[in-house]
Amino acid sequence: MALTVLRPGTTAPAGPPAPPAPPAPGAAAAGALAPPGRSPLRVAVEVHQRAAGAGALVVMTLTGDLDASAGPHLRSALEQALLRTWSPRRPQDDAAAGASAAAVAPDVVVDLAAVPTADAAGGGLLLATLRRTTALGGRAAVVGADPAVERLLAAADTAGEVAARATLAEALSAWKAATPRAGTGPLATGSGARPGRQARSATA
């Protein structure tokens, strides 16, 4: 080992620089969840009870960007809504009560007026979530979508399971006029200007 002799009035040479401090816990995760320029998706759910036999109406209002991170939020919101509105019954129970053997699944409207951007992954996740409703016999629609977002959804909805409407009132009116209560037709584009938020109505 080399021995350094210090003359009076001198100081020891500086050692190697200290390694940088590790990032604070959770810093990397926060950046991954909310990258610069992106808004994390939030989902608000409203449930409206309607006349007997009509099934409930579920309105899911999305706020933020619809991308690949949206899946857990969408699935959780719909599952909670189904738990509150849909209770499948056994045919023997209905026969005893003199009722129909088919439980009435809720109709679901997704308000996209506060979704500025969407990508193919987010659009696919939204459609997959809504197909859970249509598979149970309910109907699904999106309203207030930006034209670019609406075109993306239309391209992905090859089975025509989700209707695109300008407003919630328009979606309910179309369902009220439809017979029977199944099938929404292809998701058509060009539904008009993006509307502002409007009062909820659950008359259909």
C-alpha positions in Angstrom: 0.0 0.0 0.0 1.4 3.4 -1.0 2.0 5.9 1.8 1.3 9.6 1.1 3.3 12.0 3.2 1.6 15.4 3.7 3.6 18.5 4.2 2.3 21.1 6.6 -0.5 23.3 5.1 -1.6 20.7 2.5 -4.7 18.5 2.3 -5.4 15.0 1.2 -6.4 14.7 -2.5 -10.1 14.3 -3.1 -11.4 10.7 -3.5 -13.6 9.4 -6.3 -17.1 11.0 -6.5 -19.9 9.4 -4.5 -22.4 7.4 -6.5 -25.7 9.1 -7.2 -28.5 8.6 -4.7 -31.1 5.9 -5.8 -34.5 7.3 -6.9 -37.1 7.7 -4.3 -39.4 4.6 -4.0 -42.3 4.8 -6.4 -40.8 7.5 -8.6 -40.3 5.2 -11.6 -43.7 3.7 -11.2 -45.4 7.1 -11.2 -43.6 8.1 -14.4 -44.8 4.9 -16.1 -48.4 5.5 -15.1 -48.5 9.1 -16.2 -46.0 9.7 -18.9 -45.4 13.3 -20.0 -48.2 14.7 -22.1 -50.7 11.9 -21.2 -53.7 12.0 -18.9 -54.5 8.9 -16.9 -57.9 7.5 -17.5 -60.6 7.9 -14.9 -64.0 6.2 -15.1 -67.2 7.4 -13.3 -70.3 5.1 -13.2 -73.9 6.2 -12.9 -76.7 3.6 -12.6 -80.3 4.4 -13.5 -83.1 2.1 -12.7 -85.9 2.0 -15.4 -89.3 0.5 -15.7 -89.7 -3.2 -14.9 -88.6 -5.4 -17.7 -86.5 -2.7 -19.3 -83.2 -3.4 -17.5 -81.0 -0.8 -15.9 -79.1 1.9 -17.7 -75.4 2.2 -16.9 -73.6 5.4 -18.0 -69.8 5.2 -17.8 -68.1 8.6 -18.2 -64.4 8.4 -19.3 -62.0 11.2 -18.6 -58.4 11.1 -19.9 -56.6 9.2 -22.6 -57.8 5.9 -23.8 -54.7 3.7 -24.2 -53.3 0.3 -23.2 -53.4 1.2 -19.5 -57.2 1.5 -19.6 -58.1 -2.1 -19.3 -58.2 -2.6 -15.5 -60.2 0.7 -15.0 -62.8 -0.3 -17.7 -63.2 -3.9 -16.5 -63.5 -2.9 -12.8 -66.1 -0.2 -13.6 -68.3 -2.6 -15.6 -68.0 -5.4 -13.1 -69.2 -3.1 -10.4 -72.1 -2.0 -12.5 -73.1 -5.5 -13.3 -73.1 -6.5 -9.7 -75.5 -3.6 -9.0 -77.8 -4.2 -11.9 -77.8 -7.7 -13.2 -78.8 -10.8 -11.3 -79.2 -14.0 -13.4 -82.0 -16.2 -12.3 -82.5 -19.9 -12.7 -85.3 -21.0 -15.1 -87.0 -23.0 -12.3 -87.2 -19.9 -10.1 -88.8 -17.9 -12.9 -91.2 -20.7 -13.7 -92.4 -20.7 -10.1 -92.8 -17.0 -10.1 -94.5 -16.9 -13.5 -91.8 -14.7 -14.9 -89.5 -14.9 -17.9 -86.5 -17.2 -17.6 -84.1 -14.7 -19.1 -82.6 -12.1 -16.8 -82.5 -8.6 -18.3 -78.9 -7.3 -18.6 -78.3 -3.6 -18.4 -77.7 -1.3 -21.3 -74.4 0.5 -21.2 -73.6 3.9 -22.6 -70.0 5.2 -22.6 -69.5 8.9 -22.6 -66.3 9.8 -24.5 -66.7 13.6 -24.6 -63.8 14.0 -22.2 -61.4 11.6 -24.0 -59.0 13.7 -26.1 -57.1 10.9 -27.6 -57.2 7.1 -28.1 -55.0 4.5 -29.6 -55.8 1.1 -31.1 -55.0 -0.7 -27.9 -57.3 1.5 -25.8 -60.1 1.2 -28.4 -59.8 -2.6 -28.4 -60.0 -2.7 -24.6 -63.1 -0.6 -24.6 -64.8 -2.8 -27.2 -63.8 -6.0 -25.4 -65.3 -4.6 -22.2 -68.6 -3.6 -23.9 -68.9 -7.0 -25.5 -69.3 -8.4 -22.0 -72.6 -6.5 -21.9 -73.8 -7.6 -25.4 -72.9 -11.2 -24.6 -75.4 -11.0 -21.7 -78.1 -9.6 -23.9 -77.7 -6.0 -23.1 -77.0 -3.2 -25.5 -73.9 -0.9 -25.8 -73.2 2.5 -27.3 -70.6 5.2 -27.2 -71.6 8.9 -27.3 -69.8 12.2 -27.6 -66.6 10.7 -29.2 -64.1 12.9 -31.0 -64.4 12.1 -34.8 -60.9 10.6 -34.8 -61.7 8.4 -31.8 -65.0 7.4 -33.4 -63.3 6.3 -36.6 -60.8 4.2 -34.6 -63.6 2.4 -32.8 -65.6 1.9 -36.0 -62.6 0.2 -37.6 -62.1 -2.1 -34.6 -65.8 -3.0 -34.2 -66.0 -5.4 -37.1 -69.0 -7.3 -35.6 -71.1 -4.2 -35.3 -71.9 -4.7 -31.6 -71.6 -1.1 -30.4 -73.6 1.9 -31.7 -72.0 5.4 -32.0 -74.4 8.3 -31.2 -73.9 12.0 -30.8 -75.7 12.2 -27.5 -77.1 10.1 -24.7 -80.6 11.1 -25.6 -80.0 10.0 -29.2 -78.8 6.6 -28.1 -81.8 6.1 -25.8 -84.2 7.1 -28.6 -82.6 4.7 -31.0 -82.9 1.8 -28.5 -86.5 2.7 -27.7 -87.5 2.5 -31.3 -85.5 -0.7 -31.9 -87.3 -4.1 -31.9 -86.4 -6.5 -30.5 -84.1 -5.5 -27.6 -81.0 -7.0 -29.1 -78.4 -5.9 -31.7 -77.3 -2.4 -32.2 -76.1 -2.6 -35.8 -72.7 -1.5 -37.1 -70.9 1.3 -35.4 -71.5 4.2 -37.9 -69.2 7.2 -38.1 -70.2 10.8 -38.8 -72.5 11.3 -35.9 -72.0 15.0 -35.8 -70.2 17.5 -33.7 -68.8 16.5 -30.4 -71.4 17.6 -27.8 -70.9 19.1 -24.4 -71.9 17.4 -21.2 -75.7 17.1 -20.8 -78.1 16.1 -18.1 -78.6 12.3 -17.8 -81.9 10.8 -18.9 -83.1 7.3 -18.3 -86.5 7.1 -19.9 -85.8 4.5 -22.7 
